[in-house]
Amino acid sequence: MSYDGRISACCGDFELVLEMGNLEENRILEIWNNRKYKELRKKLVQKKGEETKCRGCVNLYDYDPTIKLKLRETAKIINSELRSIKRMR
């Protein structure tokens, strides 16, 4: 996640080449379930990562089966923090 709420599919994507959405516009689970993210995950699961911007990455086919659980926990924390920030405004 970037300083301005933009979400990338990759923690090493510092240039946001794989931008999937923005937390200012959508909740994290909406971003996770959007068309762009689903298409990327489908290609990665089908081992077609070379057809994506992930090509050449040393971590291309590393898969963590707990990622969905971690994402839900992270989403709760981020959404709670965003609500707190909006209340302060």
C-alpha positions in Angstrom: 0.0 0.0 0.0 1.3 3.4 -0.9 1.2 6.6 1.3 -1.9 7.8 -0.6 -4.0 4.6 -0.3 -3.1 2.9 -3.7 -2.9 -0.8 -3.4 -0.5 -2.9 -5.5 -0.7 -6.7 -6.0 2.9 -7.0 -4.9 4.8 -5.7 -1.9 7.9 -5.2 -4.1 6.0 -3.0 -6.6 7.4 0.4 -5.5 6.3 2.0 -8.8 2.7 0.7 -8.5 2.9 -1.1 -11.9 0.4 -3.6 -10.5 -2.0 -1.1 -9.0 -5.2 -2.8 -8.1 -7.2 0.0 -6.5 -7.3 2.8 -4.0 -8.4 2.7 -0.4 -9.8 6.2 -0.7 -12.3 4.9 -3.2 -12.9 1.3 -2.1 -12.6 -1.1 0.8 -9.7 -3.5 0.7 -12.0 -6.5 0.2 -13.6 -4.8 -2.7 -10.2 -4.2 -4.2 -9.2 -7.8 -3.5 -12.3 -9.0 -5.3 -12.3 -6.6 -8.3 -12.0 -7.8 -11.9 -8.4 -6.8 -12.3 -7.2 -8.6 -9.2 -9.2 -11.7 -10.0 -7.7 -11.9 -13.5 -4.2 -11.6 -12.1 -4.8 -14.3 -9.5 -6.3 -16.6 -12.1 -3.3 -16.2 -14.4 -0.9 -16.9 -11.5 -2.9 -20.0 -10.4 -2.8 -21.3 -14.0 1.0 -20.7 -14.0 0.6 -18.0 -16.7 2.4 -15.4 -14.7 4.7 -14.8 -17.7 1.7 -13.2 -19.4 1.5 -10.6 -16.6 3.6 -7.8 -15.3 5.0 -10.4 -12.8 7.2 -11.9 -15.5 10.8 -12.1 -14.4 10.0 -11.9 -10.7 12.0 -14.4 -8.5 8.9 -14.9 -6.4 6.5 -15.5 -9.3 5.2 -18.8 -8.1 5.8 -18.6 -4.4 2.3 -19.1 -2.9 1.3 -18.7 0.7 -2.0 -20.6 1.4 -2.7 -18.4 4.4 -2.8 -15.2 2.4 -6.6 -14.9 2.4 -6.7 -15.1 6.2 -3.9 -12.6 6.6 -5.6 -10.2 4.1 -8.9 -10.4 6.1 -7.1 -9.5 9.3 -5.2 -6.7 7.6 -8.4 -5.4 6.0 -10.1 -5.1 9.4 -7.1 -3.1 10.8 -6.9 -0.8 7.8 -10.6 -0.2 7.6 -10.7 0.6 11.3 -7.8 3.0 11.0 -9.4 4.7 8.0 -12.7 5.2 9.9 -10.7 6.8 12.8 -9.0 9.1 10.3 -12.3 10.1 8.7 -13.8 10.9 12.1 -10.9 13.2 12.9 -11.5 15.3 9.8 
